[in-house]
């Protein structure tokens, strides 16, 4: 009996919550009295339908409430000549509150509470949600749809089993890595847009590193080639972006191999701290904030790059397995060196997955990832010189060299 009263009390509370919100909206069908009644009718129909084997009570009640809502909507539209601006929101809310009342009597109470709170929040935050929808560009909507397709349509239908002679190629896991990389790119893009293009040196380098440290290097190096006075500030941005790479590595390892995170954090953390010190030195050498931000792509998902990454991830995963099987740690380090020239994410996720599965010793695994990061740093240094010329090389070379030496020292001397 107590559970029965609690379920009806929950339905009443949800109805009151939504009713109070609707009461503040002019020209709507119901308010603080109507919605609690709708919720109680839903709870009553659910209780009668489940306790007395009257399964038809719920659809009958829903039909009756729908009819009343339609009649009330017609009467309200005749009464008010001007549009109230609420559309059919209140009508839909009334039906939703009825069904939540049914859930409170027949289903788990926490679900009813969550659904009721969600309905009230959606009704209350009308203006911010409409404003957000108007601010979102077509490119961002397409990006959202791509995420839906790759994460909710394609991923669930892929087989979650390994193929190939070394049993490391899993279509589901490979595509999951693509979803992860796309997610990181979109979150970074949203942060970039939210903080605007004039982010200053620190945020410009940080967000550029999240999106792509290599792309950030190319962007700022091109700016330096036409404005050599920009070299000192650009070097600071490049150093910050290269330091943020370590944060990206930690996030990726935590996402796919949390058991491996404890092994990789101390050695790579030492290098990251050393890099942070170099960033501080670089920032002290400049005055003011850099107002030219790195270029952003029209596709927030960087979908083409993500698909290339998926193929690269599969190739590297297979190459790592072959190298480990036939050439030991030396072969693995060679693969890490080669892959670091193109992408750090692919080798990081490949190594982390194998380490988590117990197929790779943790010490060998984190060293391979650090080698890839070091190789990528060298590649960015060459890129900075090729696109930015001697002025940029003169300012960024000491920073990158110190970072490379710090990583090398950890590789050689870490127990």
Secondary structure as the mmCIF struct_conf table of DSSP 4:
data_model
#
loop_
_struct_conf.conf_type_id
_struct_conf.id
_struct_conf.beg_label_comp_id
_struct_conf.beg_label_asym_id
_struct_conf.beg_label_seq_id
_struct_conf.end_label_comp_id
_struct_conf.end_label_asym_id
_struct_conf.end_label_seq_id
HELX_RH_AL_P HELX_RH_AL_P1 UNK A 2 UNK A 23
TURN_TY1_P TURN_TY1_P1 UNK A 24 UNK A 24
BEND BEND1 UNK A 25 UNK A 25
TURN_TY1_P TURN_TY1_P2 UNK A 26 UNK A 27
BEND BEND2 UNK A 29 UNK A 29
TURN_TY1_P TURN_TY1_P3 UNK A 32 UNK A 33
HELX_RH_AL_P HELX_RH_AL_P2 UNK A 34 UNK A 51
BEND BEND3 UNK A 52 UNK A 52
TURN_TY1_P TURN_TY1_P4 UNK A 55 UNK A 55
HELX_RH_AL_P HELX_RH_AL_P3 UNK A 56 UNK A 79
BEND BEND4 UNK A 81 UNK A 82
BEND BEND5 UNK A 85 UNK A 85
TURN_TY1_P TURN_TY1_P5 UNK A 87 UNK A 88
HELX_RH_AL_P HELX_RH_AL_P4 UNK A 89 UNK A 106
BEND BEND6 UNK A 107 UNK A 107
HELX_RH_AL_P HELX_RH_AL_P5 UNK A 109 UNK A 124
TURN_TY1_P TURN_TY1_P6 UNK A 125 UNK A 125
HELX_RH_AL_P HELX_RH_AL_P6 UNK A 126 UNK A 135
BEND BEND7 UNK A 136 UNK A 136
HELX_RH_AL_P HELX_RH_AL_P7 UNK A 138 UNK A 148
HELX_RH_PI_P HELX_RH_PI_P1 UNK A 149 UNK A 154
HELX_RH_3T_P HELX_RH_3T_P1 UNK A 155 UNK A 157
BEND BEND8 UNK A 158 UNK A 158
BEND BEND9 UNK A 161 UNK A 161
STRN STRN1 UNK A 162 UNK A 163
TURN_TY1_P TURN_TY1_P7 UNK A 164 UNK A 167
STRN STRN2 UNK A 169 UNK A 170
HELX_RH_AL_P HELX_RH_AL_P8 UNK A 171 UNK A 194
TURN_TY1_P TURN_TY1_P8 UNK A 195 UNK A 195
BEND BEND10 UNK A 197 UNK A 197
HELX_RH_AL_P HELX_RH_AL_P9 UNK A 200 UNK A 226
HELX_RH_3T_P HELX_RH_3T_P2 UNK A 228 UNK A 230
HELX_RH_AL_P HELX_RH_AL_P10 UNK A 231 UNK A 256
HELX_RH_AL_P HELX_RH_AL_P11 UNK A 258 UNK A 284
TURN_TY1_P TURN_TY1_P9 UNK A 285 UNK A 285
BEND BEND11 UNK A 286 UNK A 286
BEND BEND12 UNK A 288 UNK A 288
HELX_LH_PP_P HELX_LH_PP_P1 UNK A 293 UNK A 295
BEND BEND13 UNK A 298 UNK A 298
TURN_TY1_P TURN_TY1_P10 UNK A 300 UNK A 301
HELX_RH_AL_P HELX_RH_AL_P12 UNK A 303 UNK A 326
TURN_TY1_P TURN_TY1_P11 UNK A 327 UNK A 327
HELX_RH_AL_P HELX_RH_AL_P13 UNK A 328 UNK A 340
TURN_TY1_P TURN_TY1_P12 UNK A 341 UNK A 342
HELX_RH_AL_P HELX_RH_AL_P14 UNK A 344 UNK A 356
TURN_TY1_P TURN_TY1_P13 UNK A 357 UNK A 358
BEND BEND14 UNK A 359 UNK A 360
HELX_RH_AL_P HELX_RH_AL_P15 UNK A 362 UNK A 413
#
